[in-house]
């Protein structure tokens, strides 16, 4: 899949989309791109960006593949892993680590999303798919992504409403500690990963934003009631 691009071609694309400029603005004056191409059909490709010429400061790691199974009948870019971090920053005060974080984030998810969309357009793919392992990753991407299944979207929206007004760290902790319950059963609501998509092609846009999806979402949303545990 990424064989369409050379390493230099990927560098030019990241430069054109402003990714490297954003890194330089954050003090990483000599970003370096490293690419490991998967040679098998549909194999994983790993892209790393370091903030320094010595490659000691990892700021981005992205593992992706081409997938024709996760969305039946469609060809998508499947993101298996994405790490964005600022290794020069430290957690302090109200800035606390979220699950999986060793360093604070870069605040550059939008730039990465734009890059992946351009790649889909260039390669003729239907969109980008990933499965958020935690609530906070879905919450960060909610304005660009939607769950593939309307029932999962309804569940996320109900969970999001239940922790409204909380910081991401507090929301993540509350969910992890069983602090959100299903009002119908009284059982704690646990996070469950499910595919989210950024639609690029018209047919994937229809699948996750069209009338059939919206009707199913409305029905599912009406049947989900979550709330926070009160003392």
Secondary structure as a PSIPRED ss2 file (coil, helix, strand):
# PSIPRED VFORMAT (PSIPRED V4.0)

   1 X C   1.000  0.000  0.000
   2 X H   0.000  1.000  0.000
   3 X H   0.000  1.000  0.000
   4 X H   0.000  1.000  0.000
   5 X C   1.000  0.000  0.000
   6 X C   1.000  0.000  0.000
   7 X H   0.000  1.000  0.000
   8 X H   0.000  1.000  0.000
   9 X H   0.000  1.000  0.000
  10 X H   0.000  1.000  0.000
  11 X H   0.000  1.000  0.000
  12 X H   0.000  1.000  0.000
  13 X H   0.000  1.000  0.000
  14 X H   0.000  1.000  0.000
  15 X H   0.000  1.000  0.000
  16 X H   0.000  1.000  0.000
  17 X C   1.000  0.000  0.000
  18 X C   1.000  0.000  0.000
  19 X H   0.000  1.000  0.000
  20 X H   0.000  1.000  0.000
  21 X H   0.000  1.000  0.000
  22 X H   0.000  1.000  0.000
  23 X H   0.000  1.000  0.000
  24 X H   0.000  1.000  0.000
  25 X H   0.000  1.000  0.000
  26 X C   1.000  0.000  0.000
  27 X C   1.000  0.000  0.000
  28 X C   1.000  0.000  0.000
  29 X C   1.000  0.000  0.000
  30 X C   1.000  0.000  0.000
  31 X C   1.000  0.000  0.000
  32 X E   0.000  0.000  1.000
  33 X E   0.000  0.000  1.000
  34 X E   0.000  0.000  1.000
  35 X E   0.000  0.000  1.000
  36 X E   0.000  0.000  1.000
  37 X C   1.000  0.000  0.000
  38 X C   1.000  0.000  0.000
  39 X C   1.000  0.000  0.000
  40 X C   1.000  0.000  0.000
  41 X C   1.000  0.000  0.000
  42 X C   1.000  0.000  0.000
  43 X C   1.000  0.000  0.000
  44 X C   1.000  0.000  0.000
  45 X E   0.000  0.000  1.000
  46 X E   0.000  0.000  1.000
  47 X E   0.000  0.000  1.000
  48 X E   0.000  0.000  1.000
  49 X E   0.000  0.000  1.000
  50 X E   0.000  0.000  1.000
  51 X C   1.000  0.000  0.000
  52 X C   1.000  0.000  0.000
  53 X C   1.000  0.000  0.000
  54 X C   1.000  0.000  0.000
  55 X C   1.000  0.000  0.000
  56 X C   1.000  0.000  0.000
  57 X C   1.000  0.000  0.000
  58 X E   0.000  0.000  1.000
  59 X E   0.000  0.000  1.000
  60 X E   0.000  0.000  1.000
  61 X E   0.000  0.000  1.000
  62 X E   0.000  0.000  1.000
  63 X E   0.000  0.000  1.000
  64 X E   0.000  0.000  1.000
  65 X E   0.000  0.000  1.000
  66 X E   0.000  0.000  1.000
  67 X E   0.000  0.000  1.000
  68 X C   1.000  0.000  0.000
  69 X C   1.000  0.000  0.000
  70 X C   1.000  0.000  0.000
  71 X C   1.000  0.000  0.000
  72 X C   1.000  0.000  0.000
  73 X C   1.000  0.000  0.000
  74 X C   1.000  0.000  0.000
  75 X C   1.000  0.000  0.000
  76 X E   0.000  0.000  1.000
  77 X E   0.000  0.000  1.000
  78 X E   0.000  0.000  1.000
  79 X E   0.000  0.000  1.000
  80 X E   0.000  0.000  1.000
  81 X E   0.000  0.000  1.000
  82 X E   0.000  0.000  1.000
  83 X E   0.000  0.000  1.000
  84 X E   0.000  0.000  1.000
  85 X C   1.000  0.000  0.000
  86 X C   1.000  0.000  0.000
  87 X C   1.000  0.000  0.000
  88 X C   1.000  0.000  0.000
  89 X C   1.000  0.000  0.000
  90 X C   1.000  0.000  0.000
  91 X C   1.000  0.000  0.000
  92 X E   0.000  0.000  1.000
  93 X C   1.000  0.000  0.000
  94 X C   1.000  0.000  0.000
  95 X E   0.000  0.000  1.000
  96 X C   1.000  0.000  0.000
  97 X C   1.000  0.000  0.000
  98 X C   1.000  0.000  0.000
  99 X C   1.000  0.000  0.000
 100 X C   1.000  0.000  0.000
 101 X C   1.000  0.000  0.000
 102 X C   1.000  0.000  0.000
 103 X C   1.000  0.000  0.000
 104 X C   1.000  0.000  0.000
 105 X C   1.000  0.000  0.000
 106 X C   1.000  0.000  0.000
 107 X C   1.000  0.000  0.000
 108 X C   1.000  0.000  0.000
 109 X H   0.000  1.000  0.000
 110 X H   0.000  1.000  0.000
 111 X H   0.000  1.000  0.000
 112 X H   0.000  1.000  0.000
 113 X H   0.000  1.000  0.000
 114 X H   0.000  1.000  0.000
 115 X H   0.000  1.000  0.000
 116 X H   0.000  1.000  0.000
 117 X H   0.000  1.000  0.000
 118 X H   0.000  1.000  0.000
 119 X H   0.000  1.000  0.000
 120 X H   0.000  1.000  0.000
 121 X H   0.000  1.000  0.000
 122 X H   0.000  1.000  0.000
 123 X H   0.000  1.000  0.000
 124 X C   1.000  0.000  0.000
 125 X C   1.000  0.000  0.000
 126 X C   1.000  0.000  0.000
 127 X E   0.000  0.000  1.000
 128 X E   0.000  0.000  1.000
 129 X E   0.000  0.000  1.000
 130 X E   0.000  0.000  1.000
 131 X E   0.000  0.000  1.000
 132 X C   1.000  0.000  0.000
 133 X C   1.000  0.000  0.000
 134 X C   1.000  0.000  0.000
 135 X H   0.000  1.000  0.000
 136 X H   0.000  1.000  0.000
 137 X H   0.000  1.000  0.000
 138 X H   0.000  1.000  0.000
 139 X H   0.000  1.000  0.000
 140 X H   0.000  1.000  0.000
 141 X H   0.000  1.000  0.000
 142 X C   1.000  0.000  0.000
 143 X C   1.000  0.000  0.000
 144 X C   1.000  0.000  0.000
 145 X C   1.000  0.000  0.000
 146 X E   0.000  0.000  1.000
 147 X E   0.000  0.000  1.000
 148 X C   1.000  0.000  0.000
 149 X C   1.000  0.000  0.000
 150 X H   0.000  1.000  0.000
 151 X H   0.000  1.000  0.000
 152 X H   0.000  1.000  0.000
 153 X H   0.000  1.000  0.000
 154 X H   0.000  1.000  0.000
 155 X H   0.000  1.000  0.000
 156 X H   0.000  1.000  0.000
 157 X H   0.000  1.000  0.000
 158 X H   0.000  1.000  0.000
 159 X H   0.000  1.000  0.000
 160 X H   0.000  1.000  0.000
 161 X H   0.000  1.000  0.000
 162 X H   0.000  1.000  0.000
 163 X C   1.000  0.000  0.000
 164 X C   1.000  0.000  0.000
 165 X C   1.000  0.000  0.000
 166 X C   1.000  0.000  0.000
 167 X C   1.000  0.000  0.000
 168 X H   0.000  1.000  0.000
 169 X H   0.000  1.000  0.000
 170 X H   0.000  1.000  0.000
 171 X H   0.000  1.000  0.000
 172 X H   0.000  1.000  0.000
 173 X H   0.000  1.000  0.000
 174 X H   0.000  1.000  0.000
 175 X H   0.000  1.000  0.000
 176 X H   0.000  1.000  0.000
 177 X C   1.000  0.000  0.000
 178 X C   1.000  0.000  0.000
 179 X C   1.000  0.000  0.000
 180 X E   0.000  0.000  1.000
 181 X E   0.000  0.000  1.000
 182 X E   0.000  0.000  1.000
 183 X C   1.000  0.000  0.000
 184 X C   1.000  0.000  0.000
 185 X C   1.000  0.000  0.000
 186 X C   1.000  0.000  0.000
 187 X C   1.000  0.000  0.000
 188 X E   0.000  0.000  1.000
 189 X C   1.000  0.000  0.000
 190 X C   1.000  0.000  0.000
 191 X C   1.000  0.000  0.000
 192 X C   1.000  0.000  0.000
 193 X C   1.000  0.000  0.000
 194 X C   1.000  0.000  0.000
 195 X E   0.000  0.000  1.000
 196 X E   0.000  0.000  1.000
 197 X E   0.000  0.000  1.000
 198 X E   0.000  0.000  1.000
 199 X E   0.000  0.000  1.000
 200 X C   1.000  0.000  0.000
 201 X C   1.000  0.000  0.000
 202 X H   0.000  1.000  0.000
 203 X H   0.000  1.000  0.000
 204 X H   0.000  1.000  0.000
 205 X H   0.000  1.000  0.000
 206 X H   0.000  1.000  0.000
 207 X H   0.000  1.000  0.000
 208 X H   0.000  1.000  0.000
 209 X H   0.000  1.000  0.000
 210 X C   1.000  0.000  0.000
 211 X H   0.000  1.000  0.000
 212 X H   0.000  1.000  0.000
 213 X H   0.000  1.000  0.000
 214 X H   0.000  1.000  0.000
 215 X H   0.000  1.000  0.000
 216 X H   0.000  1.000  0.000
 217 X H   0.000  1.000  0.000
 218 X H   0.000  1.000  0.000
 219 X H   0.000  1.000  0.000
 220 X H   0.000  1.000  0.000
 221 X H   0.000  1.000  0.000
 222 X H   0.000  1.000  0.000
 223 X C   1.000  0.000  0.000
 224 X C   1.000  0.000  0.000
 225 X C   1.000  0.000  0.000
 226 X E   0.000  0.000  1.000
 227 X E   0.000  0.000  1.000
 228 X E   0.000  0.000  1.000
 229 X C   1.000  0.000  0.000
 230 X C   1.000  0.000  0.000
 231 X C   1.000  0.000  0.000
